Amino acid sequence: MYPGGSRPRVVTGVGNWTREHTHARKGSSPRAGALPGPFSWRCAPLQLTSTAWQVMRGASGGMDGDDVKFMTIEELHAGLDAIRLSPKDAGTLELIVRRPAPGAREILEVGQLDRVEGLVGDRWNSRQESLPVDKQLTMMNSRVIALLAQDRARWQLSGDQLFIDIDLSAENLPPGMRLAVGDNAIIEVTAPPHTGCGKFVQHFGREAAKFVNSSIGRQLRLRGVNARVSASGLIRVGDIVRKLTSVNDSAA
C-alpha cells in the first residue's frame, strides 16, 4: 500500500542535481522538485508530483503497515534453492533506487553512474568524508529482496541502490571482480562486508536479519555487497549485468 493510495511516479531521466537549504513555512506545500528533510534536492528537467513527494516522505517507514507479514526463518530457508539458481555470469538489473536525502527514496528507470559521485544524485556524494569510496554503491540480489519484502513496492526499504538478478556470493564475485552494466558503466565489488542494521530489522524482521547474517547468508552475501564505480555510464532497468573476466575487458 502506497502512502496516499497512489503508485509513485517513476522517474525516467537523470537531470542535474544541486543541493540547497530550504526553510519551508509551516503548513506550506512542497514546491515542485523538493524532497523532505534538512536539504532539498532540485533536479532539472525532472519534476516531482505531490504523490511522489508523499511516497518519499514515507519511505523510511510509512510503507510498513499493519498488514506487513515478516517471513519466518523456515520460510526464508525454503527460498534458498531459488536464490542459489541466480545467474552466475550475466544477470539483469531489476531496480535502481536513488537516496537523495536521509529516509528518502527515488525509483529510477535510468541512472548515471560516475567514478567520483557514485550514483549521481545519491546522498553518498554528500557524505564522502564519512563513507569511503569502497562503499560508494550497494547491490542486493533481487531474488533475496523479493523473498524478504514479499512486495516489490517494499524493495526500496532495504536502502540499497542496485537490485540485480545475479549470484553475489563471495565465491562468484570476490572483491575486485568487475561487472559491466549496460553499454559503458563498470562497477567493482569491494571488500567491506554489507550487513543488516536496525532499520533492516524494522522493515523485514529479526528473522530476516538472522537469515542474511547467518553462515550461509554471509557465504551467499544475502544482505548484498559493497561496490565502487570503475567506469562512468548510464544504466537502465533491464540492462544486462555481466562479469568481466579480465581487467582489460570493457563494458562494450
Stockholm file with secondary structure:
# STOCKHOLM 1.0

chainA/1-252         MYPGGSRPRVVTGVGNWTREHTHARKGSSPRAGALPGPFSWRCAPLQLTSTAWQVMRGASGGMDGDDVKFMTIEELHAGLDAIRLSPKDAGTLELIVRRPAPGAREILEVGQLDRVEGLVGDRWNSRQESLPVDKQLTMMNSRVIALLAQDRARWQLSGDQLFIDIDLSAENLPPGMRLAVGDNAIIEVTAPPHTGCGKFVQHFGREAAKFVNSSIGRQLRLRGVNARVSASGLIRVGDIVRKLTSVNDSAA
#=GR chainA/1-252 SS CCGGGSCCCCBCCCCEEEEEECCCCTTCCCCTTCCSSSEEEEEESCCCCHHHHHHHHHTTTTTCCTTCCCCCHHHHHHTHHHHHTSCSSEEEEEEEEECCSTTCCEEESEEEEETTTEETTCGGGGGTTTSCGGGSEEEEEHHHHHHHHSSGGGGGGGCCSEEEESCCCTTTSCTTCEEEETTTEEEEECSSCCCCCHHHHHHHCHHHHHHHTSHHHHHHTTTCEEEEEEECEEEETTCEEEEESSTTCCCC
#=GC SS_cons         CCGGGSCCCCBCCCCEEEEEECCCCTTCCCCTTCCSSSEEEEEESCCCCHHHHHHHHHTTTTTCCTTCCCCCHHHHHHTHHHHHTSCSSEEEEEEEEECCSTTCCEEESEEEEETTTEETTCGGGGGTTTSCGGGSEEEEEHHHHHHHHSSGGGGGGGCCSEEEESCCCTTTSCTTCEEEETTTEEEEECSSCCCCCHHHHHHHCHHHHHHHTSHHHHHHTTTCEEEEEEECEEEETTCEEEEESSTTCCCC
//
